[in-house]
Amino acid sequence: MEQETESSESLPSKSNEMYESLWASPSLFTFASVVVGVLTDSDRGHEMAWWVYFAGWVPLLLMGVFWLVSGRKPAKPAAQIGVGVLVLFGVVQGVFNSGGWPL
């Protein structure tokens, strides 16, 4: 009986940890966009870096919609960190890859 309660209690914490981690997922996209932007020396590569950067906003926006619908706020400051990272790396992309702006 004790094993069942332990496993059922650990499941929500794993789910909660996944929920919190999704808020921080834009940092992976921003890191990838900087790597692509630095490693490529062509306009096409810089344009691809911008598209990877823009893709980083998708999980954050989807999590924001989920938050509004469900009312489940993030417990950790991952949402603020995710937005901060995206804004910071948007400025970095603008400074170093402004020639590859795709829009």
C-alpha positions in Angstrom: 0.0 0.0 0.0 2.8 2.4 0.8 4.3 2.0 -2.7 1.0 3.0 -4.3 0.8 6.2 -2.3 4.4 7.1 -3.0 4.1 6.6 -6.8 0.8 8.5 -6.9 2.3 11.3 -4.9 5.4 11.5 -7.1 3.3 11.8 -10.3 1.9 15.2 -9.6 5.4 16.5 -8.6 6.8 15.2 -11.9 3.9 16.8 -13.7 4.4 20.0 -11.9 8.2 20.0 -12.7 7.4 19.5 -16.4 4.9 22.4 -16.3 7.5 24.6 -14.7 10.2 23.5 -17.2 8.0 24.3 -20.1 8.0 28.0 -19.0 11.8 28.0 -19.3 11.9 26.2 -22.7 12.4 29.5 -24.8 16.0 29.6 -23.5 16.8 26.5 -25.7 15.5 28.3 -28.7 17.4 31.5 -28.0 20.6 29.5 -27.4 20.1 27.6 -30.7 19.4 30.9 -32.6 22.6 32.5 -31.3 24.6 29.4 -32.3 23.1 29.4 -35.8 23.7 33.1 -36.1 27.3 32.8 -35.0 28.3 29.7 -37.0 26.8 30.9 -40.3 28.3 33.7 -42.3 25.5 34.1 -44.9 22.3 36.1 -45.0 20.4 32.9 -45.3 21.9 31.6 -42.0 21.2 34.8 -40.2 17.6 34.7 -41.4 17.4 31.1 -40.1 18.7 32.3 -36.8 15.9 34.8 -36.6 13.3 32.2 -37.4 14.6 30.0 -34.6 14.5 32.9 -32.3 10.8 33.6 -33.2 10.0 29.9 -32.6 11.1 30.5 -29.0 8.1 32.7 -28.5 5.7 29.9 -29.4 6.0 27.8 -26.2 5.9 30.9 -24.0 2.7 32.1 -25.8 1.1 28.7 -25.6 1.9 28.4 -21.9 0.5 31.9 -21.4 -2.8 30.9 -23.0 -2.9 27.7 -20.9 -2.3 29.8 -17.8 -5.2 32.1 -18.7 -7.5 29.2 -19.5 -6.6 27.0 -16.5 -5.7 29.7 -14.0 -2.6 27.7 -13.0 0.2 30.2 -12.5 3.8 29.1 -12.5 5.2 28.7 -9.0 8.8 29.5 -10.0 9.9 32.6 -11.7 10.5 30.7 -14.9 7.9 32.7 -16.9 9.7 36.0 -16.1 13.0 34.4 -16.8 11.7 33.1 -20.2 10.4 36.5 -21.2 13.6 38.1 -20.0 15.8 35.7 -22.0 13.8 36.2 -25.1 13.9 40.0 -24.9 17.7 40.0 -24.1 18.5 37.6 -27.0 16.2 39.6 -29.3 18.4 42.6 -28.6 21.5 40.4 -29.2 20.1 39.1 -32.4 19.2 42.6 -33.5 22.8 43.9 -32.9 24.6 41.0 -34.5 22.2 39.7 -37.1 20.2 42.7 -38.1 21.1 42.1 -41.8 19.3 38.8 -41.8 16.0 40.2 -40.6 13.4 37.9 -42.2 10.3 40.2 -42.2 
